Amino acid sequence: MERAEIVALISLLVSILLIVKLIRMQASINELRYDVARLEGRPEAYSLSKQAAEAPVYANPQYPLELAPELEQRLQLLLASGKKVEAIKQLKDATGLSLKAAKDYVDAMRNR
């Protein structure tokens, strides 16, 4: 193998490694953007339906468990139809609560 071919192969490998690193960095940037949007309470950050994304998630963002009426109504409907796990998942996705906190909140809703 000639010296030029070796240099070309090394350049190719370095280019591939840099592309992989760039893709990973872009994924991290996207995650950070999502986290910032979620912390700022912007509805587009939540992985809900398009209709739900247009509605506010919190009635008062300073108190995360004071849910918007639309979200609370959707959770009540899920509970009424026996879909407790789905209600927990939607609450967790919409508010960023931990799994345990979301479960405790949904359990408290069921006991009201």
N, C-alpha and C positions, 0 to 999 in steps of 0.2 A: 504494500500500500504506500502510495506516495505521501509526501509531507502535506501537500495541498488537500488531499482527500481526508487526511486525519484532522486537519484544521477545520475543514468543512463539516465533518461529523461532530466534532466538539462544539462548533458553533451551532449546529442543529440541536444538539442535546441541551445546550445552554438556553437556546430560544424556547424549546419545549418546556423546560423547567420554569422559565420566566412567565410563560403563558399560563401555566398551571397556578403559579403564585398569584398572578393577576386575577385569575378567576376566583381563587379563594378570597382575595382581598375584596373583590366586588361583592361576593356573597356576605362577607362580614359587614361591609358598608350597608348593604340592603337590610341586614338584620338590625343594625344600629338605627337606621332610618325608621324601621317598623317600631322599634322600642321607643324612640323619641315621640313618634306619632301617637303611640298608645299611651305614653306617660302624659302627653299634652291633652289627651282625651279626644283626639280627632277620630271621628267614626270610620274614616276610610281605612284605619289600621286594623279594624276587627274583621275576622274572617266569617262574617255573617252574610246573609243574603243581601242583594242590592237594595231591597226595600228597607231592610233593617239598618243598613249602613247609612241611610239618609236620616234615620232617627237618632236623636241624642242617646247616648248610652247611660249617662248619669243625669239625674235631675240636678244634682249639685256635685261638681267634680271634687270638692274638698272632702266630701263624705262618700267614699266609693260604694258603700252598701245602700245608699239612698238611690235606688235604681230609677231609671226613666220608666214612666208608666207602660210604654210599649214593650220594654224588655220584661218587666214584671208580669204583664198580661201573658206574654208568650210563654214564660216559665210556668205560670199557673195552668195554661192550657196543656202544656206537656205533662205536668203532674197529674192533671185530671184524666189524661188519657193513659196514665201508667208509665210514662217515659221519663222516669227519674234520672237515669243515666244521661239521657240527651239533655235534660234540663241542667244538670251539673256541668256538662260539657259546654253548653251555650253560655252559661253564666261565667265559667272559667275563661272562655275565649273572649267574651265581651268585656270583662272587667280586669283580667290579668290576675285574679285571685289564685291562690294555691289550690290544688285539688281538694285538700282537706277543708279549707275555708269555704270553697264553693259548695262542697257536700254539706257542711254544717249549715250554711245559709239555706240551701234547698230543703234540708230536713226541717229547719225552723219554719219555712214556708208551708210545708206539708202539715205541720202541727198547729197552724193558726186556725 
